[in-house]
Structures are given as C-alpha cells and as structure tokens.
Amino acid sequence: MESWFASGRIVDALLLLVLVEAIVFLCAGRGRMLLPNLAAGACLLLALRSALTGAPVALTGLWLALAGVAHGLDVAGRWRTGRG
C-alpha cells in the first residue's frame, strides 16, 4: 500500500473516480454547473500527486494555481445563479 502513495497511483485512482463522476453528471444533464468544482478538485489531486512523487515545486504550484482559478469560476457561477 505504501508504494501506491509513493508512486502517486492512489491519486490516479481518485482521479479516475472524479472522471467517472463527471461523466455520470454530464449524462444526467447536471454536470455543466459542477465542472468547475470537479476541475478544482482534480487540480488539487494533481498537486498532491506532484508533491507525493517529488515533482518540481513549480509544478505543484501550477496545479494549486489552476485549482484556485477553477474554484473562482465555480464561485462566480454560483454567485450569478444565486446558488450556493
């Protein structure tokens, strides 16, 4: 199990679940509003993966910045529709 964390495979499995979730919501016609939220979560998972695997700090920072952008889009979308 430790090798799953060291290699980042645990994050790959979680990203696969996020992808399945996105597909299910899109097929149900409810995914469009959730895409920024799912993108933010996926970017955070990728930041975790880069940190676990010893990737350059700049790459981890890039994933975190992209997660922030996606989160901002999610909040802006919820603000416009009055939800959230």
C-alpha positions in Angstrom: 0.0 0.0 0.0 2.9 2.4 0.7 4.0 2.1 -2.9 0.6 3.4 -4.0 1.3 6.6 -2.2 4.9 6.9 -3.2 4.2 6.4 -6.8 1.1 8.6 -6.9 -1.1 5.7 -8.1 -3.5 6.3 -5.3 -4.2 9.8 -6.8 -4.6 8.2 -10.2 -7.3 6.0 -8.8 -9.0 9.0 -7.2 -8.8 11.0 -10.5 -10.4 8.1 -12.3 -13.3 8.3 -9.8 -13.6 12.1 -10.4 -13.7 11.4 -14.2 -16.5 8.8 -13.7 -18.4 11.3 -11.5 -18.1 14.0 -14.2 -19.3 11.6 -16.9 -22.3 10.5 -14.8 -23.3 14.0 -14.1 -22.9 15.1 -17.7 -25.0 12.2 -18.9 -27.7 13.1 -16.4 -27.7 16.7 -17.6 -26.4 18.1 -14.4 -22.7 18.3 -15.0 -22.3 21.7 -16.5 -22.5 23.6 -13.3 -20.4 21.0 -11.5 -17.5 21.0 -13.9 -15.6 23.9 -12.3 -15.9 22.3 -8.9 -14.7 18.9 -10.3 -11.9 20.7 -12.1 -10.8 22.4 -8.9 -10.8 19.0 -7.1 -8.9 17.3 -9.9 -6.2 20.1 -9.8 -5.8 19.7 -6.1 -5.4 15.9 -6.6 -2.8 16.6 -9.2 -1.0 18.9 -6.9 -1.0 16.2 -4.3 0.3 13.7 -6.8 3.2 16.0 -7.8 4.1 16.5 -4.2 4.0 12.8 -3.4 6.2 11.9 -6.4 8.8 14.6 -5.8 8.0 16.7 -8.9 9.4 20.2 -9.1 7.8 22.7 -6.7 6.8 24.9 -9.6 4.6 22.1 -11.0 2.9 21.7 -7.6 2.4 25.5 -7.5 0.9 25.4 -11.0 -1.7 22.8 -10.1 -2.6 24.8 -7.0 -2.9 28.0 -9.0 -5.2 26.2 -11.6 -7.3 24.8 -8.7 -7.7 28.4 -7.5 -8.8 29.6 -10.9 -11.3 26.7 -11.2 -12.6 27.5 -7.7 -13.0 31.1 -8.6 -15.0 30.1 -11.7 -17.2 27.8 -9.5 -17.9 30.6 -7.0 -18.6 33.1 -9.8 -21.0 30.7 -11.4 -22.8 30.1 -8.1 -22.9 33.8 -7.4 -24.5 34.6 -10.8 -27.2 31.9 -10.4 -27.8 32.7 -6.7 -27.0 29.2 -5.6 -24.6 28.0 -3.1 
